[in-house]
Amino acid sequence: MAETLPTTPAPEPEREPELDETAIIARDLIRFDTTNHGEGRSNGEREAAEYVEARLRAMGLDPVMHESAPRRANVVARIPGANPDKPALVLHGHLDVVPADPRNWSVDPFAGEIRDGMLWGRGAVDMKDMDAMILTAVGDILASGRLPERELILGFFADEEAGGLYGASWLVDEHPELFAGATEAISEVGGYSITVGGQRAYLLQTGEKSLLWIRLVAHGTAAHGSRRVSDNAVTKLAEAIARIGRREWPLRLTGTTRELLAAIAGALGVDPEQVSPDELALATGSASGFITATLRTTSNPTLLQAGYKHNVIPDRAEALVDVRTLPGEEDAVLAELAELVGPDVEIEIVHRDVGLEAPTHGPLVDAVTHALHVHDSEATVFPYLLSGGTDNKSLSRLGIAGYGFAPLRLPDTIDFPAMFHGVDERVPLDALVFGRQVLRDLLLAY
């Protein structure tokens, strides 16, 4: 009789941690592929919007859905406030995301995977995390039988990643009544923690750079690739692109950036007049990836397109350039760009939007600071100018002052700005819980 050898039991699969509702909602939203390719091309946001609409209805609300184009869906809901004498507050997020190439990722970007105490996926920080925090914070308030201090207008928009033409901008133009009575708004890319001089601080986004998306077009002579052709569209474009890409724009501080640099200097114990703005920005660690870009205009070539065969010289070449100017400098920058590209290259404006600077002091900033202190007694709040843009640009046309406050307490080891539009986007699970609690307390008090 053959001897029976003992078998080694198979290892048990790693158990998924019990998830807070905020992480569950954010994970669910990530699993909707809402990729926005720009120029009107999108996978569509309808399914994600329907999910949000169902969540809002389950809270007893009466949301409305508006489609600016087939499957480009936006959801808006109102919640009465305990104090009807106060103006309404818009709390908004977007449901679309930028593309993600799965070949470059460690995980499926649309699987919503939980790994190493973090939620991974496209939109984990931009901005399905905040969408989930809005839903759970508001849900907590309503489930307790209370009301927010002031009336809330909840907005979940399409197309933010392409300028909002099918989302917030369209709603502002076509349905401005949705935002009646609101004077302020809160959305993304602010509220996350940084460490400066050993102290934790939270960046409150109080402004945004202006946005200029331009297309460069060069024309030339079409010919066989073996010929000697000096009128080459690709060469003209390449020379213009190189000049723009290498342009070192001059330093210029706005009221917001001056205040931020003074706060950084105070945390470091240095004289801001004796340390350069760039050095102060770099002292914020990974956050400097955003902050250094707010000290000057930036002009980054992002796409080149020309030709259709190796041995054919094309008669047209195009490039896209992402230009972000400081508020009020748009026309001057456009004039300089025209000089840089020269007479042989045309500039077409694809999309242009305003720069913003909201007050860095006042009741809202005080309320944000207090809500953070409740959950992090060490918290200090620094105002900052966002190098990118949000749907607050569209709402500003209705006189609504926009802020970025998606509160996240983060470990020093995470390069948070790199997550925006980056590879392996992820957010800590405990940061989502923190954000839910801070946002809830803010809405109850402000």
Secondary structure by P-SEA (a helix, b strand, c coil): ccccccccccccccccccccaaaaaaaaaaacccccccccccccaaaaaaaaaaaaaaaccbbbbbbccccbbbbbbbbbbccccbbbbbbbcccccccccccccccccccccccccccccccccccaaaaaaaaaaaaaaaaaccccccbbbbbbcccccccccccaaaaaaccccccccccccccccccbbbbcccbbbbbbbccccbbbbbbbbbbbbbccccccccccaaaaaaaaaaaaaacbbbbbbcaaaaaaaaaaaaaaccccccccaaaaaacccccccccccccbbbbbbcbbbbbccccccccbbbbbbbbbbcccaaaaaaaaaaaaacccbbbbbcccccccccccccaaaaaaaaaaaaccccbbbbbbbbcccccccccccccbbbbbbccccccccccccccccccbbbbbaaaaaaaaaaaaaaaacc
